[in-house]
Amino acid sequence: MRELPTPTLDIATIPLPRGSLHPRNHFQPQPLVAPAASGGVEVAWARHLDEVREAQRLRHAVFVGEMGARLPKTVPGHDVDLFDDYCEHLLVRDTASRQVIGTYRVLTPAQAKRVGSTYSDTEFDLTRLRTLRERMVELGRSCVHPEHRHGGVIMALWGALGEFMVRNQLDTMIGCASIPMNMEGPHGLAGGGHAAASIWRQVKDKHLASIEWHVRPRLPLPVEQLDDTLDVEPPALIKGYLRLGSKVLGPPAWDPDFNAADLPLMMRLQDLPARYRKHFLGT
């Protein structure tokens, strides 16, 4: 196996081995195991390029196979972009098959400086978040295998992310939450962005951030030209983020390559409801 091509810089005073998020003299995290149909799941951070490739294959299957994304064929059958080499990759495996069934990638403040931006910067003007960047990570490319979309996988991912944030003294997470443009509504297909426009109408009424954190899409979804009256629920991941206290930072961007509308979301640890703080942060 080859090591990751780009070394990960330390993101706190705690020395972290490259690709490993388990320091010797800080937290001693226990293996995270959650119930799954096949017996259980395990979560760990990728240490080698081979493991990153497993995540990229899952991403390709979900984004291209399910959502109809049009991605560069950098590595056939894999979703690969320039940010991957700078990110930490979180993997969830089925304990029985050892297959990667869920993944996130995490771009730390130090690595965002190295690459020059976050992925979200390519879709939104994030000027108003500049004061947060020193303690802000970007979450991206989240996906779960269609046969394993249950709470255990997401809980394992979020548990590892919470431990990572606390240990490295980070307090803010941002990212783009995708709404497929071919998402089905209550009476069949609600394509063309109507479902996304309807979800935007719903979430802005209850979950919009204060104006000081608003961002602007570089390629806005034309929500004013779409039917936003559909009775359609947000994707499960977005609903989960909102339950955790996440705020929507503005209207969705249109991502034609991924055939999706992207909502900009921000979650600050200080906004995490008490019942989730204890579960994910231990406080």
Backbone torsions as a table, in degrees:
resi	resn	phi	psi	omega
1	MET	NA	146.4	177.1
2	ARG	-96.3	145.0	175.8
3	GLU	-70.5	162.1	175.4
4	LEU	-57.5	137.2	-172.6
5	PRO	-70.6	-24.4	-178.1
6	THR	-118.3	118.9	-179.3
7	PRO	-62.8	145.6	176.9
8	THR	-89.6	125.9	178.1
9	LEU	-75.5	151.5	173.7
10	ASP	-60.7	142.4	179.8
11	ILE	-115.4	6.9	174.9
12	ALA	-155.3	-178.4	178.1
13	THR	-70.8	-14.4	179.3
14	ILE	-78.8	122.8	179.2
15	PRO	-70.9	126.1	179.2
16	LEU	-112.8	128.9	173.3
17	PRO	-61.5	149.0	-178.0
18	ARG	-59.8	124.8	178.3
19	GLY	79.9	-8.6	-179.5
20	SER	-111.8	135.0	-178.5
21	LEU	-111.6	33.3	179.6
22	HIS	-124.1	92.3	-179.5
23	PRO	-69.1	155.9	-175.4
24	ARG	-73.7	-39.5	-169.4
25	ASN	-117.5	27.5	177.5
26	HIS	-122.0	-126.2	176.8
27	PHE	-63.4	147.7	171.7
28	GLN	-115.8	77.1	-172.7
29	PRO	-64.9	140.8	174.7
30	GLN	-83.7	152.3	176.7
31	PRO	-57.1	134.3	-179.6
32	LEU	-90.3	120.0	179.9
33	VAL	-129.5	131.8	178.2
34	ALA	-130.8	154.6	-177.7
35	PRO	-65.7	142.0	177.1
36	ALA	-144.1	165.2	-176.9
37	ALA	-59.6	-33.3	-176.8
38	SER	-93.5	4.9	175.3
39	GLY	123.6	-23.6	179.4
40	GLY	161.4	169.2	176.8
41	VAL	-132.4	154.3	176.9
42	GLU	-127.7	141.9	-179.9
43	VAL	-120.3	138.0	179.5
44	ALA	-156.8	164.1	177.3
45	TRP	-94.8	136.8	-179.2
46	ALA	-61.3	135.5	179.4
47	ARG	-110.2	-18.8	-175.5
48	HIS	-135.2	159.4	178.5
49	LEU	-58.7	-34.7	179.0
50	ASP	-57.5	-39.6	-179.5
51	GLU	-72.7	-35.9	174.5
52	VAL	-62.4	-39.0	179.1
53	ARG	-61.3	-35.8	177.2
54	GLU	-61.6	-43.1	177.3
55	ALA	-63.7	-40.9	-178.6
56	GLN	-66.7	-31.4	175.8
57	ARG	-69.2	-41.4	176.9
58	LEU	-63.1	-44.2	179.0
59	ARG	-58.7	-42.8	179.6
60	HIS	-62.1	-43.4	-178.8
61	ALA	-62.2	-40.1	-178.2
62	VAL	-77.4	-50.7	-172.9
63	PHE	-73.5	-40.9	-179.9
64	VAL	-86.5	-49.9	-175.8
65	GLY	-66.6	-40.4	-177.1
66	GLU	-95.3	-45.8	-172.6
67	MET	-91.3	-14.3	179.7
68	GLY	78.1	27.8	179.3
69	ALA	-65.8	151.2	175.8
70	ARG	-112.7	102.7	-172.5
71	LEU	-114.5	152.6	175.3
72	PRO	-60.3	140.8	-178.2
73	LYS	-90.9	55.9	-180.0
74	THR	-61.4	-49.4	173.2
75	VAL	-128.7	111.6	-175.8
76	PRO	-51.8	133.7	178.6
77	GLY	79.1	8.7	-179.3
78	HIS	-130.1	146.9	170.2
79	ASP	-94.6	109.8	-176.2
80	VAL	-130.7	132.8	171.0
81	ASP	-138.9	178.9	-172.2
82	LEU	-68.2	-20.4	-178.7
83	PHE	-78.0	-20.6	-174.1
84	ASP	-58.2	-39.3	-177.7
85	ASP	-66.9	-16.6	-177.0
86	TYR	-102.8	-5.2	-173.6
87	CYS	-100.2	156.2	163.2
88	GLU	-88.5	139.4	-175.8
89	HIS	-115.8	120.2	-179.5
90	LEU	-95.3	129.4	-175.2
91	LEU	-121.7	138.3	169.8
92	VAL	-113.9	127.6	179.5
93	ARG	-113.1	146.8	167.3
94	ASP	-73.3	125.2	-174.1
95	THR	-65.7	-26.7	-178.4
96	ALA	-80.2	-49.7	-174.9
97	SER	-90.8	-17.0	-174.9
98	ARG	67.7	10.7	179.0
99	GLN	-75.9	140.2	172.8
100	VAL	-74.0	120.4	-175.0
101	ILE	-117.7	-3.3	177.6
102	GLY	-158.7	151.2	-178.6
103	THR	-157.6	151.8	167.0
104	TYR	-133.6	156.2	163.8
105	ARG	-121.1	148.0	-173.5
106	VAL	-126.3	122.4	177.3
107	LEU	-105.3	115.9	-176.8
108	THR	-83.1	165.2	178.8
109	PRO	-57.5	-42.5	-179.3
110	ALA	-63.5	-42.1	-179.1
111	GLN	-73.6	-31.3	174.7
112	ALA	-61.8	-36.8	176.4
113	LYS	-65.9	-38.4	-178.6
114	ARG	-66.1	-43.1	-178.0
115	VAL	-81.9	-20.1	174.8
116	GLY	104.9	-11.7	179.8
117	SER	-173.7	179.0	166.8
118	THR	-100.6	167.3	173.5
119	TYR	-61.6	-38.4	-178.9
120	SER	-60.3	-30.6	177.3
121	ASP	-61.6	-27.0	-180.0
122	THR	-75.5	-18.7	-179.3
123	GLU	-107.0	-22.9	-175.3
124	PHE	-138.8	151.5	169.6
125	ASP	-82.9	109.1	-174.6
126	LEU	-100.1	25.3	-175.7
127	THR	-51.8	-40.7	-174.7
128	ARG	-72.1	-8.6	178.8
129	LEU	-97.0	6.1	-172.0
130	ARG	-59.4	-32.3	-178.7
131	THR	-74.7	-11.5	-178.1
132	LEU	-96.4	-12.2	-165.2
133	ARG	-63.6	-30.1	-177.2
134	GLU	-64.8	-22.5	-178.7
135	ARG	-125.9	25.5	-174.3
136	MET	-116.0	131.2	173.3
137	VAL	-110.4	156.4	174.4
138	GLU	-108.8	129.3	172.1
139	LEU	-98.4	139.2	-179.4
140	GLY	-156.2	171.6	176.6
141	ARG	50.3	37.7	178.3
142	SER	-75.1	134.1	175.9
143	CYS	-162.0	156.4	-180.0
144	VAL	-133.0	139.8	177.5
145	HIS	-56.7	138.2	-175.0
146	PRO	-59.6	-24.3	179.9
147	GLU	-86.1	0.3	-175.2
148	HIS	-131.3	27.8	-176.9
149	ARG	-86.4	74.4	178.1
150	HIS	-131.6	172.3	-173.8
151	GLY	-62.9	-27.8	-176.6
152	GLY	-60.5	-41.2	-178.5
153	VAL	-67.2	-47.0	-179.4
154	ILE	-65.3	-40.1	179.3
155	MET	-63.5	-38.9	178.5
156	ALA	-64.5	-43.4	178.1
157	LEU	-61.9	-48.9	-176.7
158	TRP	-68.3	-33.3	176.6
159	GLY	-63.0	-44.2	178.5
160	ALA	-66.4	-38.4	178.8
161	LEU	-65.7	-40.6	179.0
162	GLY	-62.6	-43.2	178.6
163	GLU	-63.2	-39.9	178.6
164	PHE	-62.5	-44.5	-178.3
165	MET	-64.3	-46.7	-178.2
166	VAL	-63.9	-47.2	-175.1
167	ARG	-62.7	-33.7	-176.4
168	ASN	-101.2	14.5	172.3
169	GLN	56.0	45.7	176.7
170	LEU	-111.6	151.0	-173.3
171	ASP	-133.0	-3.5	-175.0
172	THR	-135.1	136.6	174.9
173	MET	-123.1	135.5	174.7
174	ILE	-126.8	166.2	175.8
175	GLY	173.8	171.0	177.9
176	CYS	-104.1	120.6	178.5
177	ALA	-99.0	121.1	-171.0
178	SER	-88.3	140.4	171.0
179	ILE	-117.5	111.8	-178.5
180	PRO	-57.7	136.9	-179.7
181	MET	-69.9	-18.0	177.3
182	ASN	-102.3	22.7	179.7
183	MET	-61.8	139.0	-178.0
184	GLU	-83.5	141.2	174.9
185	GLY	-97.8	-170.6	-176.5
186	PRO	-66.3	-21.1	-177.5
187	HIS	-121.5	32.5	178.4
188	GLY	111.6	-154.5	-173.1
189	LEU	-66.4	131.5	177.8
190	ALA	-119.1	54.6	-174.0
191	GLY	-73.3	-177.2	177.4
192	GLY	74.3	9.6	177.0
193	GLY	93.1	-0.8	-178.8
194	HIS	-62.3	-40.1	177.6
195	ALA	-63.3	-42.6	-179.9
196	ALA	-63.0	-42.3	178.6
197	ALA	-63.5	-38.4	179.8
198	SER	-68.4	-39.0	177.9
199	ILE	-66.9	-40.3	176.7
200	TRP	-59.1	-43.2	178.6
201	ARG	-59.4	-42.4	-178.6
202	GLN	-66.6	-49.0	-171.6
203	VAL	-74.9	-28.8	-178.5
204	LYS	-69.8	-24.8	179.6
205	ASP	-71.9	-30.5	-173.2
206	LYS	-117.4	-22.1	-168.4
207	HIS	-129.4	16.0	-178.7
208	LEU	-75.2	134.9	178.3
209	ALA	-68.4	163.8	174.9
210	SER	-65.2	156.3	-170.4
211	ILE	-59.8	-25.3	-178.3
212	GLU	-64.3	-18.9	-179.3
213	TRP	-108.0	7.3	-176.4
214	HIS	-68.2	142.9	177.4
215	VAL	-122.8	163.2	-177.3
216	ARG	-119.1	130.9	177.8
217	PRO	-69.1	140.5	177.5
218	ARG	-76.4	-33.3	174.1
219	LEU	-126.7	86.3	-173.2
220	PRO	-65.9	143.1	166.7
221	LEU	-71.6	128.4	-175.8
222	PRO	-75.2	71.0	-172.8
223	VAL	-62.3	-29.1	-178.7
224	GLU	-69.6	-16.6	179.1
225	GLN	-99.1	3.8	-174.5
226	LEU	-114.0	160.2	177.3
227	ASP	-80.4	110.9	-177.9
228	ASP	-104.1	21.2	-176.4
229	THR	-102.3	5.5	-177.3
230	LEU	-67.8	143.6	176.2
231	ASP	-90.2	79.7	-175.2
232	VAL	-128.5	139.9	-179.3
233	GLU	-88.2	147.9	174.5
234	PRO	-62.4	155.1	173.4
235	PRO	-54.6	153.2	-174.3
236	ALA	-56.3	-38.4	-177.9
237	LEU	-65.5	-40.5	178.4
238	ILE	-65.1	-42.8	177.6
239	LYS	-60.1	-38.5	178.1
240	GLY	-64.2	-44.4	177.8
241	TYR	-58.6	-43.5	-177.8
242	LEU	-66.3	-36.6	175.9
243	ARG	-63.5	-29.4	-180.0
244	LEU	-81.9	1.0	177.8
245	GLY	96.5	11.1	178.8
246	SER	-65.4	152.4	177.2
247	LYS	-116.7	144.5	174.6
248	VAL	-86.7	131.1	-172.0
249	LEU	-94.4	-4.2	-179.7
250	GLY	159.9	-176.9	-177.2
251	PRO	-68.8	161.0	-174.6
252	PRO	-73.6	149.7	169.7
253	ALA	-93.5	154.0	174.7
254	TRP	-96.7	124.9	177.1
255	ASP	-112.1	93.2	-176.3
256	PRO	-65.2	-30.4	-179.4
257	ASP	-65.3	-38.3	-179.6
258	PHE	-95.1	3.1	178.9
259	ASN	53.5	47.6	-173.7
260	ALA	-148.5	158.6	167.5
261	ALA	-102.2	132.6	-175.7
262	ASP	-110.1	123.4	174.5
263	LEU	-92.7	130.8	176.3
264	PRO	-81.6	123.4	-178.0
265	LEU	-121.7	150.1	174.8
266	MET	-135.6	132.4	174.9
267	MET	-124.0	122.8	177.2
268	ARG	-107.4	136.5	-176.4
269	LEU	-58.1	-30.8	179.8
270	GLN	-67.0	-19.7	179.6
271	ASP	-93.7	-2.0	-178.4
272	LEU	-67.6	126.3	178.2
273	PRO	-56.9	150.6	-173.4
274	ALA	-54.6	-41.7	-176.4
275	ARG	-66.0	-29.0	178.0
276	TYR	-85.9	-28.8	176.5
277	ARG	-58.6	-45.4	-179.1
278	LYS	-65.8	-39.6	-176.8
279	HIS	-70.0	-46.3	-173.5
280	PHE	-94.4	-27.7	-174.6
281	LEU	-111.8	-14.4	-179.3
282	GLY	72.3	20.5	-178.1
283	THR	-123.0	NA	NA
